[in-house]
Amino acid sequence: MPDIIHIKFPDGSTKEVSKGTTALDIAKSISPRLADAALAAKSNGNLIDLTRPLESDTDLRILTEKDAESLEVYRHSSAHLMAAAVLELFPETKLGHGPATESGFFYDFYRPTPFTPDDMVKIEKKMQELVDQNLPYARDFVDRTEGLEKFKGEGDFMKCHFIEQFTKPDEKISIYKTGKFLDFCRGPHIPSTGKIKAFKLLNIAGAYWLGKEENPQLQRIYGTSFFSKKDLDAYLHSIEEAKKRDHRVIGQQLDLFSIQELAGPGLIFWHPKGGIIRKEMEDWMREEYLRRGYSLVCTPHVVRRQLFNVSGHEGYYSENMFDFMELDDAEYRLKPMNCPGHILIYRDSLKSYRDLPVRLGELGTVYRYERSGVMHGLMRVRGFTQDDAHIFCTPEQIEDEIGGCLDFALEVLKDFGFTDFQTELSTWNPDDRKNFVGSDDQWKLATESLEKVLKGRNIPYKTIPGEAAFYGPKIDIKLVDAIGRLWQLSTVQFDFNLPQRFGLEYVAEDGTRKQPLMVHRALYGSVERFFGVLIEHYAGAFPVWLSPVQAVMIPIAERHVAYANNVAAQLKAAGVRVEVDARNEKMNAKIREHAMQKVPFLLVVGDKEAEANKVNVRTRGREKTEDMPTAEFVEKIRKLIQEKTAGL
């Protein structure tokens, strides 16, 4: 009699099956429809192929396209499908790796000849042919030595590296076959290529092997796949919408900022209109600092390198810092973060428990060495300004301080017009101690404090193990923009490392010296990145309070210029940024030009308006114009600015 194992299903029911039975066999025994819809399975929480034999008692869940985990497997299989097509068309190509991503998949290829747009069309066509053939994703195990010899013989240096790096000498390695394509891969995969219903190749980018510039440059082909053509079409539409909102394009069209080749990449030049928006952002933040009990500070851009030896950043962060420079008395570095400077300000005088919490805030410009391949407009730069604050407090105050930071972060989202967000709690990996500092007890206290605040405010969150900062756990808030994209911005981080490194103290109520706890907090993330997100979220049509020009007066004829100037003076007195377009141009041409600049209000004035002390209001995004008494319009726009209304 064959060995029997016990299978437990998500609803709590159980089933006895023979050892070696597959998840697909079990799906068939439940219903033919489930077997046909099945894509993968989960055994004791681990993703597996449907065809993997089950060798012991297990919890089992059959995954279909209704399960979120299936999409990752589906896209990984789509990457293999693309690699199989590339090898059939271009057999000289050497393969890297091809993981699933949040929005699709990619595969890295080494090929001296660059892929062309025509090649992309051919690859897509070949992929569809392989789908039509309904080829199985067949798994086999071979001796490690045999696998290495095979890939070495074919010149697949990247596959050899992966085998040597991720397998043991006496281990059998996992190989997947898709048609003529063989790949070293742990899987899992969907049953066959015929299950892939909708895919699209998107673009080609360069990537250095192992991310090192001295290594060969690879060609990375990006693609995406979905369970239906409808979902794929919706995604492709969102990509087109994102292109229309590209902050680099809109920034040039609206003359907001530039990156100057003569000065260097990743360094932002704020133009006058962009400078106005920056001023509004910074004024808002500084006013909130003061209202919430922060003290404003300012720290130098360049400091002795020794400061970062004390802080630990030289050891954990030096590859992201600009090279040091030698001056008269020591080696100096451009600062990559503001926290060591704030610590020195705290340490400059002894604090009592009555002085705590101490909240130090700065809009401080920092400099980080970003590699050339990752810089992207305002989103990834080498010089940027952080709305940085550091809070020094007692253990009894920590939860209130973290809660205050979260409330502050949500206020940022509300005032700048974001209604949706997602929250993540990043924790440490105790098995990876070389990348984290602190004791188990310190990490437990810190993590529990952050969790308690999130739960107390009923904020849903996802825990991300191993993604904490080296000095403590953190809460990250990711806003959702107008077309559903996530942007990492606000972060609140617990730190028990730096107070210890710098010997920070306060005098406790009992007269003893104790070490304060420290919270790092940035809510815009950086002024540059947040500005880029604002541009794309609003597609350049900023709320009135943020718009660099809030209203433009357009006199119909020269004789109406005096009245236009009079109305403009009233608006300026109310704090409105207004311009008078008195150029000798046709009125409709002026209207089109300022509409293209996304000015919220265009005020056309002629004889009728001057006689009645009115303005003809053209509101951005609306077809109909409206006649309105001047005083009424002044009050309307003043209120919109004062209340920081997100829309018109």
C-alpha positions as CSV (number, residue, x, y, z in Angstrom):
1,M,0.0,0.0,0.0
2,P,1.5,3.4,-1.0
3,D,2.5,5.9,1.7
4,I,-0.4,8.2,2.6
5,I,0.0,11.9,3.3
6,H,-2.6,14.4,4.6
7,I,-3.5,17.5,2.7
8,K,-5.2,20.4,4.6
9,F,-7.1,23.0,2.5
10,P,-7.7,26.7,3.3
11,D,-11.3,26.0,4.5
12,G,-10.0,23.6,7.1
13,S,-11.0,20.4,5.3
14,T,-8.5,17.6,4.8
15,K,-7.8,14.9,2.2
16,E,-5.7,11.7,2.2
17,V,-3.6,11.1,-0.9
18,S,-0.7,9.0,-2.0
19,K,2.8,10.3,-1.4
20,G,4.0,11.8,-4.7
21,T,0.6,13.1,-5.7
22,T,0.9,16.6,-7.3
23,A,-1.2,19.7,-6.7
24,L,-2.5,19.4,-10.2
25,D,-3.7,15.8,-9.4
26,I,-5.5,17.2,-6.4
27,A,-7.1,20.0,-8.4
28,K,-8.3,17.5,-11.0
29,S,-9.9,15.4,-8.2
30,I,-11.8,18.5,-6.9
31,S,-13.1,19.7,-10.3
32,P,-12.0,19.8,-14.0
33,R,-12.7,23.6,-13.9
34,L,-10.3,24.2,-11.0
35,A,-7.6,22.1,-12.7
36,D,-8.0,24.1,-15.9
37,A,-7.8,27.4,-14.1
38,A,-4.9,26.4,-11.8
39,L,-1.6,28.2,-12.3
40,A,0.5,27.3,-9.3
41,A,0.1,26.2,-5.7
42,K,1.2,27.1,-2.2
43,S,2.5,24.3,0.1
44,N,3.0,25.3,3.7
45,G,3.2,28.9,2.5
46,N,5.7,28.3,-0.3
47,L,5.0,28.8,-3.9
48,I,5.4,25.5,-5.9
49,D,4.8,24.2,-9.4
50,L,1.5,22.3,-9.9
51,T,3.5,19.3,-11.0
52,R,5.8,19.1,-8.0
53,P,5.2,15.8,-6.1
54,L,4.0,16.3,-2.5
55,E,6.2,14.2,-0.2
56,S,4.7,14.9,3.2
57,D,1.7,16.3,5.1
58,T,1.1,19.9,4.0
59,D,-1.3,22.8,4.0
60,L,-2.2,23.3,0.3
61,R,-3.8,26.1,-1.7
62,I,-4.4,25.9,-5.4
63,L,-3.7,29.3,-7.0
64,T,-5.7,30.7,-10.0
65,E,-5.7,34.1,-11.5
66,K,-7.9,35.3,-8.7
67,D,-4.9,35.0,-6.3
68,A,-2.4,37.9,-6.2
69,E,0.6,35.5,-5.8
70,S,-0.3,33.9,-9.2
71,L,0.6,37.1,-11.1
72,E,4.2,37.0,-9.9
73,V,4.5,33.3,-11.1
74,Y,2.8,34.2,-14.4
75,R,5.1,37.1,-15.1
76,H,8.2,35.1,-14.2
77,S,7.0,32.5,-16.8
78,S,6.5,35.4,-19.2
79,A,10.1,36.3,-18.8
80,H,11.1,32.8,-19.7
81,L,8.8,32.9,-22.7
82,M,10.7,36.0,-23.9
83,A,14.1,34.4,-23.3
84,A,13.0,31.3,-25.3
85,A,11.9,33.5,-28.2
86,V,15.2,35.5,-28.1
87,L,17.3,32.3,-28.2
88,E,15.3,31.0,-31.2
89,L,15.8,34.2,-33.1
90,F,19.3,35.1,-31.9
91,P,21.0,31.9,-30.7
92,E,24.3,33.7,-30.0
93,T,22.7,35.6,-27.1
94,K,23.9,34.8,-23.5
95,L,21.3,34.9,-20.7
96,G,21.4,36.7,-17.4
97,H,18.3,36.6,-15.2
98,G,14.6,37.3,-15.7
99,P,12.6,38.1,-12.6
100,A,9.0,39.3,-12.3
101,T,8.6,42.9,-11.2
102,E,5.7,44.9,-9.7
103,S,4.5,45.9,-13.1
104,G,5.8,43.2,-15.4
105,F,9.1,41.4,-16.0
106,F,12.5,41.8,-17.6
107,Y,15.3,39.7,-18.8
108,D,19.0,40.6,-19.1
109,F,20.8,39.5,-22.3
110,Y,24.5,39.8,-23.4
111,R,24.7,40.3,-27.1
112,P,27.3,42.4,-28.9
113,T,24.8,43.6,-31.5
114,P,22.1,45.9,-30.0
115,F,18.5,44.9,-30.2
116,T,16.4,47.2,-32.4
117,P,12.7,48.1,-32.4
118,D,12.3,45.8,-35.3
119,D,13.8,43.0,-33.2
120,M,11.3,43.7,-30.5
121,V,8.5,43.1,-33.0
122,K,10.1,39.8,-34.1
123,I,10.5,38.7,-30.5
124,E,6.9,39.4,-29.7
125,K,5.8,37.5,-32.7
126,K,7.9,34.5,-31.8
127,M,6.6,34.7,-28.2
128,Q,3.1,34.3,-29.6
129,E,4.1,31.4,-31.7
130,L,5.5,29.7,-28.6
131,V,2.2,30.5,-26.7
132,D,0.3,28.8,-29.5
133,Q,2.4,25.7,-29.2
134,N,1.4,25.4,-25.5
135,L,4.9,24.3,-24.5
136,P,5.2,22.9,-20.9
137,Y,7.4,24.6,-18.3
138,A,9.1,21.3,-17.5
139,R,11.4,21.1,-14.4
140,D,14.3,18.7,-14.1
141,F,17.2,18.3,-11.6
142,V,20.8,17.7,-12.8
143,D,24.1,17.3,-11.0
144,R,25.7,20.7,-10.3
145,T,28.8,19.7,-12.1
146,E,26.8,18.6,-15.2
147,G,24.9,21.9,-15.2
148,L,28.0,24.0,-14.9
149,E,29.7,22.1,-17.7
150,K,26.7,22.6,-20.0
151,F,26.5,26.3,-19.4
152,K,30.3,26.8,-19.6
153,G,30.4,24.9,-22.9
154,E,27.8,27.3,-24.3
155,G,29.6,30.4,-23.0
156,D,26.8,31.3,-20.6
157,F,29.0,33.0,-18.0
158,M,26.1,34.6,-16.1
159,K,24.3,31.3,-15.6
160,C,27.6,29.8,-14.3
161,H,27.9,32.6,-11.9
162,F,24.4,32.1,-10.5
163,I,25.0,28.4,-10.1
164,E,28.3,28.9,-8.3
165,Q,26.9,31.7,-6.1
166,F,23.6,30.1,-5.1
167,T,24.1,26.4,-5.0
168,K,26.3,24.0,-3.0
169,P,28.9,21.6,-4.6
170,D,26.9,18.4,-3.8
171,E,23.5,19.9,-4.7
172,K,21.4,19.0,-7.6
173,I,20.3,22.1,-9.5
174,S,16.9,23.0,-10.8
175,I,16.6,23.4,-14.6
176,Y,13.5,24.5,-16.5
177,K,12.9,23.7,-20.1
178,T,10.6,25.7,-22.4
179,G,10.8,24.4,-25.9
180,K,14.6,24.6,-26.8
181,F,15.3,27.0,-23.9
182,L,17.0,25.6,-20.8
183,D,17.4,27.8,-17.7
184,F,18.9,27.4,-14.3
185,C,15.9,28.5,-12.2
186,R,14.3,27.7,-8.9
187,G,10.8,28.4,-10.2
188,P,8.0,28.0,-9.8
189,H,6.3,28.4,-13.2
190,I,2.8,28.1,-14.6
191,P,2.1,24.7,-16.4
192,S,2.6,25.8,-20.0
193,T,3.0,28.8,-22.3
194,G,-0.6,28.5,-23.5
195,K,-1.7,29.9,-20.2
196,I,-0.2,33.3,-21.1
197,K,-3.0,35.3,-22.5
198,A,-1.8,38.9,-22.9
199,F,1.7,40.3,-23.0
200,K,3.6,43.3,-24.4
201,L,7.3,44.2,-24.7
202,L,7.9,47.7,-23.6
203,N,11.5,49.0,-23.9
204,I,15.2,48.2,-23.9
205,A,17.6,49.6,-21.4
206,G,21.3,49.1,-20.5
207,A,22.4,47.3,-17.3
208,Y,25.9,46.4,-16.2
209,W,26.5,42.8,-15.2
210,L,26.2,42.6,-11.4
211,G,25.6,46.4,-11.4
212,K,29.3,47.1,-11.7
213,E,30.5,49.6,-14.4
214,E,33.7,47.6,-15.1
215,N,31.6,44.6,-16.2
216,P,30.1,43.9,-19.6
217,Q,27.0,46.0,-20.4
218,L,23.9,43.9,-20.8
219,Q,20.7,44.7,-22.7
220,R,17.6,44.5,-20.5
221,I,14.3,44.0,-22.3
222,Y,11.3,45.1,-20.2
223,G,7.8,43.7,-20.8
224,T,4.5,43.1,-19.0
225,S,1.8,40.5,-19.0
226,F,-1.7,40.2,-17.6
227,F,-4.4,37.6,-17.3
228,S,-6.5,39.4,-19.9
229,K,-6.2,41.7,-22.9
230,K,-8.5,44.1,-21.1
231,D,-6.1,44.5,-18.2
232,L,-3.2,44.8,-20.5
233,D,-4.9,47.5,-22.5
234,A,-5.7,49.4,-19.3
235,Y,-2.1,49.2,-18.2
236,L,-0.8,50.4,-21.6
237,H,-3.2,53.3,-21.4
238,S,-1.9,54.2,-18.0
239,I,1.7,54.2,-19.4
240,E,0.6,56.6,-22.1
241,E,-1.1,58.8,-19.5
242,A,2.1,58.7,-17.5
243,K,4.1,59.9,-20.5
244,K,1.7,62.9,-20.8
245,R,2.4,63.7,-17.2
246,D,6.2,63.2,-17.4
247,H,7.6,65.9,-15.0
248,R,10.7,66.4,-17.2
249,V,8.5,67.3,-20.2
250,I,6.0,69.4,-18.3
251,G,8.8,71.1,-16.4
252,Q,10.3,72.3,-19.7
253,Q,7.0,73.3,-21.1
254,L,6.1,75.4,-18.0
255,D,9.7,76.6,-17.5
256,L,9.9,75.3,-14.0
257,F,13.4,73.7,-13.7
258,S,16.3,72.4,-15.8
259,I,19.4,70.2,-15.5
260,Q,22.4,71.9,-17.1
261,E,25.0,69.8,-18.9
262,L,27.8,72.3,-18.1
263,A,27.1,72.0,-14.4
264,G,26.6,68.2,-14.3
265,P,23.9,65.6,-14.1
266,G,21.6,65.2,-11.2
267,L,21.8,68.9,-10.1
268,I,18.6,70.9,-10.3
269,F,18.3,74.5,-11.4
270,W,15.1,76.0,-10.2
271,H,13.7,78.6,-12.7
272,P,11.6,81.5,-11.4
273,K,8.2,79.8,-11.8
274,G,9.5,76.6,-10.1
275,G,11.1,78.8,-7.5
276,I,7.7,80.2,-6.6
277,I,6.3,76.7,-6.0
278,R,9.4,75.8,-4.0
279,K,8.9,78.9,-1.8
280,E,5.3,77.8,-1.2
281,M,6.3,74.3,-0.3
282,E,9.1,75.5,2.1
283,D,6.9,78.2,3.7
284,W,4.2,75.7,4.3
285,M,6.7,73.3,6.0
286,R,8.4,75.9,8.1
287,E,5.1,77.3,9.3
288,E,4.0,73.8,10.3
289,Y,7.4,73.2,12.0
290,L,6.8,76.2,14.3
291,R,3.1,75.4,14.9
292,R,4.0,71.8,16.0
293,G,6.8,72.8,18.4
294,Y,9.9,72.3,16.2
295,S,12.9,74.6,16.3
296,L,14.4,75.7,13.0
297,V,18.1,75.0,12.5
298,C,20.6,75.2,9.7
299,T,23.8,73.1,9.3
300,P,26.8,73.3,7.0
301,H,27.0,71.6,3.6
302,V,30.6,70.5,4.1
303,V,31.9,68.9,7.3
304,R,35.0,66.9,8.4
305,R,35.0,63.3,7.4
306,Q,35.6,62.3,11.0
307,L,32.0,63.2,11.8
308,F,30.8,60.3,9.6
309,N,33.3,58.0,11.2
310,V,31.6,58.8,14.5
311,S,28.1,58.4,13.1
312,G,29.0,55.2,11.3
313,H,28.0,56.4,7.8
314,E,31.6,56.0,6.6
315,G,31.2,52.2,7.2
316,Y,27.6,51.7,6.1
317,Y,27.0,54.5,3.5
318,S,30.3,55.6,2.0
319,E,29.6,54.2,-1.5
320,N,26.7,56.7,-1.7
321,M,28.8,59.7,-0.6
322,F,30.9,62.0,-2.8
323,D,34.7,61.5,-2.5
324,F,36.3,63.4,0.4
325,M,38.3,66.5,-0.3
326,E,41.5,67.5,1.5
327,L,41.6,70.9,3.1
328,D,44.2,72.6,5.4
329,D,43.4,70.7,8.6
330,A,41.6,67.5,7.7
331,E,39.6,65.6,5.1
332,Y,36.1,66.9,4.4
333,R,32.9,65.5,2.8
334,L,29.8,67.0,1.3
335,K,27.1,66.0,3.8
336,P,24.8,63.2,2.5
337,M,22.3,63.6,5.4
338,N,21.5,66.2,8.1
339,C,21.2,64.0,11.2
340,P,24.9,64.2,12.4
341,G,24.6,68.0,12.3
342,H,21.4,68.0,14.3
343,I,23.0,65.7,16.9
344,L,25.9,68.2,17.3
345,I,23.4,71.0,18.0
346,Y,21.6,68.8,20.6
347,R,24.9,67.9,22.2
348,D,26.1,71.5,22.4
349,S,24.4,71.9,25.8
350,L,23.3,69.5,28.5
351,K,19.5,68.9,28.4
352,S,17.2,68.2,31.3
353,Y,14.2,65.9,31.0
354,R,12.1,69.1,31.3
355,D,13.7,70.2,27.9
356,L,12.6,67.1,26.1
357,P,11.3,66.5,23.6
358,V,13.7,68.5,21.5
359,R,12.5,68.8,17.9
360,L,15.0,70.2,15.4
361,G,13.9,70.8,11.8
362,E,15.8,71.9,8.7
363,L,15.2,72.2,5.0
364,G,18.8,71.1,4.4
365,T,20.5,70.5,1.1
366,V,22.4,67.2,0.9
367,Y,24.6,65.5,-1.7
368,R,24.7,61.8,-2.7
369,Y,26.6,60.0,-5.4
370,E,23.9,58.4,-7.5
371,R,25.2,56.3,-10.4
372,S,24.5,57.8,-13.9
373,G,22.2,55.0,-14.8
374,V,19.7,55.6,-12.0
375,M,19.3,59.4,-12.1
376,H,15.9,60.5,-13.4
377,G,14.7,64.1,-13.6
378,L,13.7,65.4,-10.2
379,M,13.0,61.9,-8.8
380,R,16.6,60.7,-8.4
381,V,19.2,63.4,-8.2
382,R,22.7,64.1,-6.7
383,G,21.8,67.3,-4.8
384,F,18.5,67.7,-3.0
385,T,16.9,69.4,-0.1
386,Q,15.3,67.3,2.6
387,D,12.6,68.5,5.0
388,D,14.6,66.8,7.7
389,A,13.8,66.8,11.4
390,H,15.2,64.9,14.3
391,I,13.4,64.4,17.6
392,F,15.2,63.6,20.9
393,C,12.9,62.4,23.6
394,T,12.5,60.1,26.6
395,P,11.2,56.5,26.3
396,E,7.9,57.7,27.9
397,Q,7.5,60.2,25.1
398,I,8.4,58.1,22.1
399,E,5.0,56.9,21.1
400,D,3.5,60.4,21.3
401,E,6.3,61.7,19.1
402,I,6.0,59.0,16.5
403,G,2.2,59.6,16.5
404,G,2.8,63.3,16.0
405,C,5.1,62.6,13.0
406,L,2.4,60.4,11.4
407,D,-0.3,63.0,12.0
408,F,2.1,65.6,10.4
409,A,2.7,63.2,7.4
410,L,-1.1,62.8,6.8
411,E,-1.5,66.6,6.9
412,V,1.1,66.9,4.1
413,L,-0.9,64.5,2.0
414,K,-4.2,66.3,2.7
415,D,-3.0,69.9,2.1
416,F,-1.2,68.9,-1.2
417,G,-4.3,67.1,-2.5
418,F,-3.5,63.4,-2.0
419,T,-6.3,61.3,-0.7
420,D,-5.0,57.7,-0.9
421,F,-1.8,56.2,0.6
422,Q,-0.3,52.9,1.6
423,T,1.9,52.3,4.7
424,E,4.8,50.0,5.3
425,L,6.6,49.0,8.4
426,S,10.2,48.0,7.6
427,T,11.8,45.8,10.3
428,W,15.2,44.2,10.6
429,N,16.5,40.7,9.8
430,P,18.1,39.3,13.0
431,D,19.9,36.7,10.9
432,D,21.7,39.5,9.0
433,R,23.4,41.3,11.8
434,K,26.3,42.7,9.8
435,N,23.9,45.1,8.1
436,F,22.1,46.2,11.3
437,V,23.2,47.6,14.7
438,G,21.6,47.3,18.1
439,S,20.5,44.5,20.4
440,D,17.4,42.3,20.1
441,D,15.8,44.2,23.0
442,Q,16.3,47.6,21.3
443,W,14.8,46.3,18.0
444,K,11.9,44.8,19.9
445,L,11.2,48.1,21.7
446,A,11.5,50.2,18.6
447,T,9.4,47.9,16.4
448,E,6.6,47.5,19.0
449,S,6.5,51.3,19.5
450,L,5.9,51.9,15.8
451,E,3.4,49.1,15.5
452,K,1.4,50.4,18.5
453,V,1.1,53.9,17.0
454,L,-0.1,52.5,13.6
455,K,-2.6,50.2,15.3
456,G,-3.8,53.0,17.6
457,R,-4.6,55.2,14.6
458,N,-6.2,52.3,12.7
459,I,-3.7,52.8,9.8
460,P,-3.5,49.6,7.8
461,Y,0.1,48.6,7.1
462,K,2.3,45.9,5.5
463,T,5.3,44.6,7.3
464,I,8.5,44.4,5.2
465,P,11.2,42.3,7.0
466,G,14.8,43.1,6.4
467,E,14.2,46.6,4.9
468,A,14.8,48.7,8.0
469,A,17.5,51.3,8.1
470,F,20.7,49.9,9.6
471,Y,20.0,51.9,12.8
472,G,16.4,51.1,13.4
473,P,12.9,50.2,12.0
474,K,10.9,52.7,10.0
475,I,7.4,53.6,8.8
476,D,7.1,54.6,5.1
477,I,4.1,56.3,3.7
478,K,3.6,55.8,-0.1
479,L,1.1,58.2,-1.7
480,V,-1.1,57.2,-4.6
481,D,-1.3,59.8,-7.4
482,A,-4.0,60.7,-9.8
483,I,-3.4,57.7,-12.1
484,G,-2.9,55.2,-9.3
485,R,0.9,55.1,-9.1
486,L,2.7,54.7,-5.7
487,W,5.4,57.2,-4.7
488,Q,7.6,56.7,-1.7
489,L,7.8,60.0,0.2
490,S,7.2,60.3,4.0
491,T,9.3,58.3,6.4
492,V,9.5,58.1,10.2
493,Q,12.5,56.2,11.5
494,F,13.5,55.0,15.0
495,D,17.2,55.3,15.9
496,F,18.9,53.9,19.0
497,N,22.3,53.9,17.3
498,L,23.3,57.5,16.8
499,P,22.5,58.7,20.4
500,Q,24.8,56.0,21.6
501,R,27.6,56.7,19.1
502,F,27.6,60.4,20.0
503,G,27.2,59.8,23.8
504,L,24.0,61.9,23.9
505,E,22.5,62.5,27.4
506,Y,19.9,64.2,29.3
507,V,19.5,64.7,33.1
508,A,16.6,62.5,34.3
509,E,14.1,63.4,37.0
510,D,16.2,61.4,39.5
511,G,19.4,63.3,38.6
512,T,21.0,60.5,36.7
513,R,22.3,60.8,33.1
514,K,20.3,58.9,30.5
515,Q,20.4,58.4,26.8
516,P,17.6,60.0,24.8
517,L,15.7,58.1,22.0
518,M,15.9,59.6,18.6
519,V,13.4,59.8,15.7
520,H,14.4,60.7,12.1
521,R,11.5,62.2,10.1
522,A,11.2,63.5,6.5
523,L,7.7,64.1,5.0
524,Y,8.3,65.5,1.6
525,G,11.2,63.0,1.3
526,S,13.0,65.7,-0.6
527,V,11.7,69.0,-2.0
528,E,12.8,68.0,-5.5
529,R,11.2,64.6,-5.5
530,F,7.9,65.9,-4.0
531,F,7.9,68.6,-6.6
532,G,8.3,66.0,-9.4
533,V,5.4,64.0,-7.9
534,L,3.2,67.2,-7.7
535,I,3.9,68.0,-11.4
536,E,2.9,64.5,-12.5
537,H,-0.1,64.2,-10.1
538,Y,-1.6,67.5,-11.4
539,A,-0.1,67.2,-14.9
540,G,1.2,70.7,-14.3
541,A,-2.3,72.1,-13.5
542,F,-1.4,73.0,-9.9
543,P,-3.9,74.0,-7.2
544,V,-4.4,77.8,-7.1
545,W,-2.3,78.2,-4.0
546,L,0.7,76.5,-5.6
547,S,0.4,77.9,-9.1
548,P,3.3,80.2,-10.0
549,V,0.9,82.6,-11.8
550,Q,-2.5,82.4,-10.3
551,A,-4.3,84.8,-12.6
552,V,-3.6,86.7,-15.8
553,M,-5.4,89.9,-16.8
554,I,-6.0,90.1,-20.6
555,P,-7.2,93.5,-21.8
556,I,-9.1,93.3,-25.1
557,A,-7.6,96.6,-26.4
558,E,-5.0,99.1,-25.4
559,R,-7.6,101.4,-23.8
560,H,-8.5,98.6,-21.4
561,V,-4.9,98.2,-20.0
562,A,-5.5,100.8,-17.3
563,Y,-8.5,99.0,-16.0
564,A,-6.6,95.7,-16.1
565,N,-3.8,97.2,-14.1
566,N,-6.4,98.5,-11.5
567,V,-7.9,95.0,-11.1
568,A,-4.4,93.5,-10.9
569,A,-3.5,96.0,-8.1
570,Q,-6.5,94.8,-6.1
571,L,-5.5,91.2,-6.6
572,K,-1.9,91.8,-5.6
573,A,-3.1,93.6,-2.4
574,A,-5.0,90.3,-1.6
575,G,-1.8,88.3,-2.0
576,V,-2.5,87.0,-5.5
577,R,0.2,86.3,-8.0
578,V,-1.2,88.1,-11.1
579,E,0.2,89.3,-14.4
580,V,-1.2,91.8,-17.0
581,D,-0.7,90.7,-20.6
582,A,-0.7,94.1,-22.4
583,R,1.1,92.8,-25.5
584,N,-0.1,93.9,-28.9
585,E,-1.4,90.4,-29.7
586,K,-4.8,89.0,-30.5
587,M,-6.9,88.2,-27.5
588,N,-7.5,84.6,-28.5
589,A,-3.8,84.0,-29.0
590,K,-3.1,85.3,-25.5
591,I,-5.8,83.1,-24.1
592,R,-4.4,80.0,-25.8
593,E,-0.9,80.8,-24.7
594,H,-1.8,81.2,-21.0
595,A,-4.1,78.2,-21.1
596,M,-1.2,76.1,-22.3
597,Q,0.7,77.4,-19.3
598,K,-2.1,76.0,-17.1
599,V,-2.9,79.4,-15.4
600,P,-5.9,78.8,-13.1
601,F,-7.8,82.0,-14.0
602,L,-7.7,84.2,-17.2
603,L,-9.6,87.5,-16.7
604,V,-10.6,89.2,-19.9
605,V,-11.6,92.8,-19.6
606,G,-13.1,95.2,-22.2
607,D,-15.5,98.2,-22.3
608,K,-18.4,96.2,-20.7
609,E,-16.3,94.9,-17.8
610,A,-14.6,98.3,-17.1
611,E,-18.0,100.1,-17.0
612,A,-19.6,97.5,-14.6
613,N,-16.4,97.0,-12.5
614,K,-16.5,93.3,-13.5
615,V,-14.2,90.6,-15.0
616,N,-14.9,87.9,-17.5
617,V,-13.5,84.8,-15.8
618,R,-12.1,81.8,-17.7
619,T,-11.5,79.1,-15.2
620,R,-8.9,76.4,-16.1
621,G,-10.6,73.2,-17.3
622,R,-14.0,74.8,-17.9
623,E,-15.5,75.7,-21.2
624,K,-18.0,78.4,-20.1
625,T,-16.8,81.8,-19.0
626,E,-18.4,83.7,-16.1
627,D,-19.0,87.5,-15.6
628,M,-18.3,88.4,-12.0
629,P,-17.9,91.6,-10.0
630,T,-14.2,92.3,-9.4
631,A,-14.6,92.3,-5.6
632,E,-16.4,89.0,-5.7
633,F,-13.6,87.4,-7.8
634,V,-10.9,88.8,-5.5
635,E,-12.6,87.3,-2.5
636,K,-13.1,84.0,-4.3
637,I,-9.4,83.5,-5.3
638,R,-8.2,84.8,-1.9
639,K,-10.2,82.1,-0.2
640,L,-9.0,79.4,-2.5
641,I,-5.4,80.4,-1.7
642,Q,-5.9,80.8,2.0
643,E,-7.7,77.4,2.3
644,K,-5.2,75.7,0.0
645,T,-8.0,74.1,-1.9
646,A,-6.8,71.2,-4.0
647,G,-9.1,71.8,-6.9
648,L,-10.9,74.7,-8.5
